[in-house]
Amino acid sequence: MNRIKPGNLIATLVIALTSVLAPLGTAQEKKDPPSKLVQFHMAILKKGPKWTGTDVPETRKILHQHLINVLALLDSGKAVVAGPFGDDADLAGIFILRAASAEEAKTLTDADPAVKAGLFVVEMHPWWSEDIFKKRNSPLQMKTVYFAFLKKGPNRKEGDGETPEVQELQKAHIANINRLAEMKKLVVAGPFGDDGPLRGIFVFRVASLKEAEELCATDPMIKIGRLAVELHPWQVPEGVIP
């Protein structure tokens, strides 16, 4: 499988993770991200009130309809990547949508059969990334990568991004991103566009969750608790992430 060229990814990650770490304090900063990044809409699917587990025939039927809908969104280009998490968590999976507005993205997710049936509920976020995504391979094959939510850590304080100590740590953080990209371990990253507890994501193409955890642990901002990480195995269609 072809991979993203490290040079391109490094440039994107430096821009993207600078945005993750810097305060999203002004409307101008939110409206005018660096030009290499484009806005997508990330739908985080969580198990809903009607979730019964996959052993129930009616649930399996709805999940099959959900899969058909996901593939249709991918093939139309309205979704750029989508897939389920592979662990037994309340989070079910991720859609990343190419939509003109948050309203359009929400309309697309609300129309999903599993969402309409109450099996899943959706949490929407604007998300920025370089547009690296490709068409899925056919026939459909799924590949496991490792998805990391970067969250506000316990040692993050309002305004501390302006201190010399944190700025030096940020340089070390970016150097570590460059290193992981050169190793071809880190394949996607980007910041959320809202100023909430979720700051951004990493996606690793590695052999195991343990390896992804070890790579996250090398990040200087994670070491000091300014960022925290939540990791999940993520099944995505082959081909969509170069």
C-alpha positions in Angstrom: 0.0 0.0 0.0 1.3 3.5 -0.8 1.9 5.8 2.1 1.8 9.5 2.5 5.2 11.1 1.6 6.8 11.9 4.9 7.7 15.5 3.8 4.1 16.3 3.0 2.8 14.8 6.2 5.5 16.6 8.3 4.5 20.0 7.0 0.8 19.2 7.7 1.5 17.9 11.2 3.6 20.9 12.1 0.8 23.2 11.1 -2.0 21.1 12.5 -0.5 20.3 15.9 0.5 23.9 16.4 -3.2 24.7 16.1 -4.0 21.9 18.5 -1.6 23.2 21.1 -2.2 26.9 20.7 -5.3 28.5 22.3 -8.2 28.8 19.9 -8.9 32.2 21.4 -10.2 34.4 18.6 -12.8 34.1 15.9 -10.1 35.0 13.3 -8.0 32.0 14.3 -11.0 29.7 13.9 -12.0 31.1 10.5 -8.5 31.3 8.9 -6.5 28.1 9.5 -3.4 27.5 7.5 -4.1 27.2 3.8 -3.0 23.6 3.5 -5.7 22.4 5.8 -9.3 22.0 4.8 -12.3 21.7 7.0 -14.0 18.3 7.4 -16.8 17.4 9.8 -16.1 14.5 12.2 -19.0 12.5 13.5 -18.2 10.5 16.6 -20.7 7.6 16.8 -21.6 6.4 20.3 -23.8 3.5 21.3 -27.3 4.8 21.7 -30.3 4.1 23.9 -31.5 1.3 21.6 -28.2 -0.5 21.4 -28.8 -4.2 22.1 -25.6 -5.9 20.9 -25.0 -7.6 17.7 -26.6 -10.9 18.7 -30.1 -9.5 18.1 -31.4 -10.3 14.5 -33.1 -6.9 14.1 -29.9 -5.1 15.2 -27.8 -7.1 12.7 -30.3 -6.1 10.0 -30.0 -2.4 10.8 -26.2 -2.6 11.0 -26.2 -4.2 7.5 -28.2 -1.2 6.3 -25.8 1.1 8.1 -22.8 -0.6 6.3 -24.6 0.0 2.9 -25.1 3.6 3.8 -21.5 4.1 4.9 -20.2 2.6 1.6 -22.6 4.8 -0.4 -21.2 7.9 1.4 -17.6 6.8 0.8 -18.3 6.1 -2.9 -20.1 9.4 -3.4 -17.2 11.4 -1.7 -19.5 12.8 1.0 -17.5 10.7 3.5 -13.7 10.5 3.1 -13.1 7.8 5.7 -15.4 5.9 8.1 -15.2 2.8 10.2 -15.9 1.1 13.5 -13.7 1.0 16.6 -12.5 -2.4 17.4 -12.7 -2.4 21.2 -15.7 -2.8 23.5 -16.2 0.8 24.3 -19.2 3.1 24.3 -17.7 4.8 21.2 -18.8 2.9 18.1 -16.8 4.5 15.4 -16.0 7.6 13.3 -17.4 9.2 10.1 -15.2 12.0 8.6 -17.5 13.9 6.2 -16.8 16.3 3.4 -19.7 18.8 3.7 -20.4 22.4 3.0 -21.6 23.1 6.5 -22.1 21.6 9.9 -25.8 21.4 9.1 -25.3 19.3 6.0 -22.9 17.0 7.9 -25.5 16.5 10.6 -28.2 15.8 8.0 -26.0 13.1 6.5 -25.4 11.4 9.8 -29.0 11.7 11.1 -30.1 9.9 7.9 -28.0 6.8 8.8 -30.2 3.8 9.5 -28.4 2.9 12.8 -28.7 6.5 14.0 -32.4 6.7 13.0 -33.0 3.5 14.9 -31.3 4.8 18.0 -28.5 2.2 17.9 -26.0 5.1 17.6 -26.0 8.7 18.7 -23.8 11.3 17.1 -21.4 13.9 18.4 -20.3 16.4 15.7 -17.0 18.4 15.5 -15.4 20.5 12.9 -12.0 19.0 12.1 -9.1 20.3 10.0 -6.7 18.2 7.9 -4.8 18.2 4.6 -7.0 16.5 2.1 -5.0 13.3 1.7 -7.9 10.8 1.5 -8.4 8.5 -1.5 -11.2 6.2 -2.8 -11.5 2.8 -1.0 -10.3 -0.3 -2.7 -12.8 -2.7 -4.3 -13.7 -5.3 -3.2 -14.0 -3.9 0.3 -11.3 -4.9 2.7 -10.8 -3.5 6.2 -7.5 -2.5 7.7 -6.8 -1.9 11.4 -5.1 1.4 12.3 -5.0 3.1 15.7 -6.9 6.3 16.4 -5.8 8.6 19.2 -8.0 11.4 20.6 -5.8 14.2 21.9 -7.5 15.8 24.9 -6.9 18.6 27.3 -4.6 17.2 29.9 -4.8 17.7 33.7 -1.7 20.0 33.6 -3.0 22.3 30.9 -3.7 25.8 32.2 -5.5 28.7 30.5 -2.9 31.0 28.8 0.1 28.8 29.5 0.9 28.4 25.8 2.5 31.8 25.9 5.1 30.8 28.5 8.7 30.1 27.4 8.6 26.7 29.0 5.6 25.5 27.1 6.8 27.1 23.8 10.1 25.1 24.2 8.1 22.0 24.9 6.0 22.7 21.8 9.1 22.7 19.6 10.1 19.3 21.1 6.5 18.1 20.5 6.7 19.1 16.8 10.2 17.5 16.5 8.7 14.3 17.8 5.9 14.5 15.3 8.5 14.8 12.5 10.3 11.8 13.8 7.1 9.6 13.9 6.2 10.8 10.4 9.7 10.0 9.1 9.3 6.5 10.6 6.0 6.2 8.6 4.2 5.4 11.8 2.0 8.5 12.1 -0.2 8.8 9.0 -3.0 11.3 9.8 -3.2 14.2 12.3 -5.3 17.4 12.6 -6.9 19.7 15.1 -10.6 20.1 16.0 -12.0 23.5 15.1 -14.0 24.0 18.3 -12.4 25.0 21.6 -13.5 21.9 23.6 -11.8 19.2 25.5 -10.9 17.3 22.3 -7.9 19.1 20.8 -7.0 16.8 17.8 -6.3 13.3 16.6 -3.4 11.1 15.7 -3.8 8.0 13.4 -1.0 5.4 13.6 -0.3 2.6 11.1 1.5 0.2 13.5 1.4 -3.4 14.5 -0.4 -3.1 17.8 -2.2 -0.9 20.3 0.7 -1.3 22.6 3.1 0.1 19.9 0.7 3.1 19.4 0.6 3.7 23.2 4.4 3.6 23.3 4.7 6.1 20.5 2.2 8.4 22.1 4.2 8.2 25.3 7.2 9.8 23.6 5.3 13.1 23.0 6.7 15.8 25.3 3.2 17.4 25.9 1.8 14.0 26.8 4.7 13.4 29.2 3.9 16.5 31.2 0.2 16.0 31.2 -0.7 19.0 29.0 -2.3 16.6 26.5 -3.9 13.3 27.3 -4.6 10.4 24.9 -7.5 8.0 24.4 -6.6 5.2 21.9 -8.8 2.9 20.0 -8.2 0.3 17.3 -10.0 1.6 14.2 -11.1 -0.5 11.2 -11.0 1.5 8.0 -11.5 0.5 4.3 -8.2 -0.2 2.6 -7.1 2.6 0.3 -8.8 5.5 2.0 -5.6 6.5 4.0 -2.6 6.4 1.6 
